C-alpha cells in the first residue's frame, strides 16, 4: 500500500481510510513500512483522523531498539503515488563572508576532537541506560456470535471494554462465515509477560449473551 504525502490533508485522509481496517501498513506485525510512514508524519495527527492517531500511538510505544529490529521492505509505492518521505533539504547558499581563510588548523583539529569525545561519551551513557527489550506478540482473534441476530456492534463494544496492563486493541472487521452470520475479527498487541492469551479468551467468552467462542486466527511474536 502506498499513500500520497501524508503531511497533506488528502494523503492523511487516504492513510486514515486504510488504517480503518488494518492494524499495520503491511501485514499483521509492525515492519519497516510502518517506520517509513511514522517518520514521514513526524508527529501525531490532529483533526478527525482517529485511525491514524491510534496507529501512531501504537508505533510510538515501541522503543527505538525494538523498531530497529523490524524487518520487511520500506513502504512500497503505488503506480503514480508520491513518496511519503520528505524531500531532502536544500543545501545552504555559499557565504564567502563566513569563510576564515586564515583559521588555525590546530584549533580546528582540537575542536573536532573535543566534539568527537563528547559524542562518544554521550553514546556510551545512553547505551548503558538502554532498557531491556519488551517481548510482545501480535494476535488476531476470531470472536464468533451465537446467530445472525447478535448485535455485532454491541459485541465489539463489549470486547473493547476489556482493559489489561500490556493489552492494546487494534483494528477490527466483520467476516462472513455463512447463513448470514458474521464473525468479529479483531487485532490486539500484548506484552507476553503481562497478558495471558488464555485468560484473555476466557474474559471474552464471559460475554455469554454475545460470544459463542473465541479462536486465535494468527499469533506472531514482535
N, C-alpha and C positions, 0 to 999 in steps of 0.2 A: 504493500500500500504506500502511496506517495501523496503528499499534500502540497498545496501552494505555500507561499511564505506565511508561516504561522503567526507572524507578527502583524499580519493584516487581518481585518475583520473576516474576509472571505476564507482565508486559509485557516483561521481559528475555528470558523463555523464548520468547515469540512472535517477538521480534526475532531471536533466535538460530536459530530454526527457519527463518525466512525467508532469512537470510543463508547457510544451508547450501547453497543452490543459486543464490545471487545474489552478485555482487561489490559491487553498489551498491544503494541504496534504490530508485532509479528508473533504468532503462536500463543501458547498458554503460559509462557515464562518470560521474564524480562530479558532483553537482549540489547545488543549494540544499536539496534534500530530505535529502541526506546531512548537510549542516550542521545542519539542524533537529534531527535525531536525535543527532548528535555533541554539540551544545550541551546537549541535554536530558540526556544521560548524564553529562556533566561530567568523568568520569574513566574509565579502562579498567575494565571489569567484572571482578569476582572470581568464583571458582567455575567450574562446568562450562559455560562459555559460549565455547567455542573459536572459533566463527564470528564472534561479536560482537567478541571480543578481536582476531582477525585483521583484521577490518574497521576497528576503532578505531585500531589501529597504522598502518594504511594511510592513513586520513584525516588522522591526526596528523602524518604525514610531509610533508604539504604545508605550505608557508609561508602565512602569513596573506594575503599578496598574491595567491597563487595561488587560495586559497579565495574571495576577494572577486570574482574574475573568473568564477567558476562561474555558469552560467545555470540556467534551469528554475524551476519553481514550488516553494515550500516544501512540506514533507510534506503530501500530501492526506490527508483523514480518511475512514475507512470509516464507513458508517452506524452510529451508536451508539458509535463509537470515541471514546476520550478523548484530548484533545490531549496530545502528548508534552512540550510546553513547560511549564515550572514556572509556578505561579500567581504573580501579582505580589505583591511584598512588601507587607504591611500597613503603612500609614503609622504612624509612631511617635505615641504619645499626646502630646497637648499638655502641656507642663510649664511653667506660668506662672512657676515659681521660677527657670527658666533665662533668662527674658527680661529683658534690661537695657534698661529704658525710658529710661535716661539715657546710653546709649552715644554715643560721638562718631562722627558721620558721616564726618569726615575720616579717622579711624583705620580705619573700615571700608573706605572707598574705597582707602586706601593698601594695606591688606592684600589687598583684591581685586585690585588692580593687580599686586601682588607675585606672587600666585598665578598670575595670568594670564601674566605674563612667564616664570615658571618652567615652566609647561606649554608655552608656545611654544618655549622653549629645548630642553626635553626632546623635543618632537616633531621639531624640526629635527635634533637629534642622532641620533634614531632613524632618521629618513628618510635621513640621509647614510650610515648604516651598513647600510641595507637591501640584502640580497644580490640579485643578478640572478635573475630567474625561470628555473627549470629546465624546459626543454621535455620533456614526457612524452607518451606515447601509450598508449592502452588497446587491447589486441589480443586478439581471440577466435580461438583456434586449433581446427581440427578435426584430431584425430590418429586416423588410420584403422588398424585392425588387419589382419592377413592373413586371418583367418577367424573363425568363431563359436567356435572352441576357444581363442582367445587369452585369457589371463588378464588381464582389463581392470583389475583392482585392482593387479596387479603392474606393468602398463603405466603406470598413473598414478603409482605409487610411483617408477618409473624416471624419468618425466618430471620429477617434483619434485626429483630429485637434482641437476638442472642448476642450478648456482649461479653467477650472474654479477653483477658490480657494476652496479647500476642495474636489476636484474630483480626483480620481486615477483610471485610466483604468487598467483592468486586462487581463486575458486570453480570447480567443475567439475561436469559431469553427463554421463551416457551418453545418446546419441541414436540411436534405431533407424535403420538405413539399408536394411534388407531382408534376407530369408533368414536371420533370426535373428542377424544381425551388428549390433553397436552400435559407434558411434564415440565417442571421448572428446572432449568439447567443454570446453576449459579456458581460463580468462581469465588474462591477465597484464598488468602495467603495466611499461613500460620507459622508461628515460631515453634520449632519442633520441641523445645524443652518446656514450653509453657502450655501448649494446646494438644490434647489427645484427640485424634480424629474419631476414635471410637466414642469418646464422651460427647463430641460434637454431634455425631449421628444420633446418639440417644436423646440429646436435648431437642433435636429437630423432630424426632418421632413422638415427642411428648405433645406436639400439636395434633392430637388424635382426631380432631374434627376435620382436619385438612389433609394431613400427611398419612399416606398408606405405608410408604417405605422410602428409605434413603440409600442410594448406592453411590460408590465412587466411580466416576466416569474416567478420570485421569488424575494421576498423582505424580508430581515431578519435584525433585529437590532443586532448590535455587542456589 
